[in-house]
C-alpha cells in the first residue's frame, strides 16, 4: 500500500510543482521507511527503482505526456536501467529524488534520477532509456514528434560520453537478450 500512497501523493501534488519541460527537474522528497529497508537497515536496492518510477510519473504528468496517453494511445515504456550506489540511505533518513529528461535520439529518451541526501551528497544515480510506444500503430514514436505534440520547441543536446556508453551497453545487452543469451 505504501507504494500506492506515494504515487497518489505525487499525482495529487503534481500541479503544485508546475509544468515540466525537457532540461528541467522533478524533485520529490521522501523519508526511508521501515517498509523500504533490507536487513542492513538501509534503503533496499529495489526501492531505488520504484522511487525512480515515481520521478518519471511526475515528469509524465507535468509534461502533458499522460494527456497524450489518453488522447493518442501513446504509452511510455522503459527500455533499460543502470544504477550505481554511492552512499546508503539509512532508516528514517530524508532524501530527494531528482529526475530529469537528459536528451533523446530517434525513438530513445535518456533519463536520470539522482538520490540526494539532506546534506547534498549523492546516495545513488540511476540512468534510464525509454520510449513512447504507439499502441495504435504498434511502433515507437520519434521523440521529436512527441516533444512537438507536447507543444515544446526544444532540440536534444548531444549525448554525453556517459550517455553514449550507457546507450551502447543497453543496445548490446538488448541484442543478447533477444538472441536468448
N, C-alpha and C positions, 0 to 999 in steps of 0.2 A: 504493500500500500504506500510506503514511503516514496517510491519512485513516482507513482501517480500523483501523490500530493505535491511533490516538487514540480512535476510537469504542469499541474493545474496552476501553481503559483507563477511559473514562467509565462503561461498563456494569459493569466489574469493581469499580470503587470507589464506585459509587452508594450502596450500603448504608452505607458508612462516613460519608457525608455526612448521613445521617438522612433522615427524611421531608420532603417539600416541601409547604408549604401556600401557597395564594394570598396574596400580600403578602410572601412570603419571597424569598430569593435563592438562586440557584445560582452558585457561584463555582468556576471551573475555571482552573487555571494552565497556561500554555503558554510555549514559547520559539519565537521566529521562526526557522525552519529554512531551509536553502538551498532546499528544495523549496517554500517558501512565498513566495519573493520574486519581484519583477518586475525589469526592467532597472535600475530606480532603487535597487535593493538594499534595498527595504523591503517589508513585507507587501503582497502582491497584493490588490487590492480584492475579488476573488472569494473569497479565503481568509477575509475577514471574515464573509461569509455562511455559508461552510462551518463556521466555528467557532461562529457563532450557532446553526447547526443542532445542534451538539454540546451547547450550553447548553440548547436546547429538549429534546433527547433526555434530558438529565439530569433536567429537570423532569418529562417524561413518565414516566420510570421511577420516580422518587422520589415522585411524587404518586399513583401507582397507576393512571395512565391506560393504561399498557401492559397491565395486567391486564384493563381494560375492553375494550381492543382484542381481546384473545384470547377473552374470555367473551361480549361483546355484539357484536363485529364493528364497533366504533366506531373510526374511523380519524382521527387528527389530520391536517388539511390546511391548508397555507399559503394565505392569500388574497393577501397583498401585503407588500411590504417597502419601507422607506425608510431610507437610511443617510446619515450625514454623517461626513466625515473631518476631524479637527481637528489631529492630530499624527501623524507617521509612526511606525511600529514597525519599527525597523531590524533587520537581520540579527543573530541571536543574542540579541536583547533579550527579557527575560522580561516577561510581561503576564498579566493575568487577564481572563477574560470573565465578567462579572456579568450573569446573566439573571434575568428576573422576569416573572411574570404581573401586569400592572398593574391591569386591570379588564376587565369584559365587559359586553356589551349584546346581548340577544337571542341570536343564534347566533354572535356575533363576540367573539373574545378579543383583547385588545391586550397584546402582549408587548414587552419592552425588553431590549436587550443593550448593555452598556457595556464598552468595551475600555479597561482601566485599566493604565497603566504602573506600574513599581515605585515611582516617586516620587509616585504618587497622581493624576497627571494623566490626564485622559480623552484617549484617542487617537481614538476613534470611538464613535458611538452608532448603533444600529440599532433601528428600531421596526417591529413586525410586526403583522399581523392574521391570524387563523387561525380555524378552526372544527373541530368534531368531526362527521365525516360518518358516518352510519349506513348501512353497506353493505347491510343487510337492507331498510330502507325507502327507500333512495336519497334521503335528505334530511339536512340538517344538524340536529343536536340543539340545543335551547335549552341554553345554558351553565349556567343554574341547575340544570337536570336533571342535567347531567354532574357539577357540583360536588356535588350531593346524592348521586349514585351513588358518588362518591369518599368519602362519609361526612363531608363538610365542611359546617359550618353557617356560611357566610360570605356576606354580600351584597356585590355590587360597589360600589365607590365611584363617584361621578360622574366622567366623563372630564374630564381637564384641558383647557385650551384647546388645547394642542399635540396632544393625542389627538383632540379633535373635528376639528381641521384635518386631521390625518392620515386619519381615518375618512372625512371628506367628500371629500378628494382621492382616496382609494382608490376610493370609490364612483363618483366621476366618471370616473376612468380605466377602471374596470371596465366601465362603461356604454359608453364609447368603444370599448374592445377588443371587446366583444360585438357592437357595430354594425359592426365591421370597420375602424374608424378608428384 
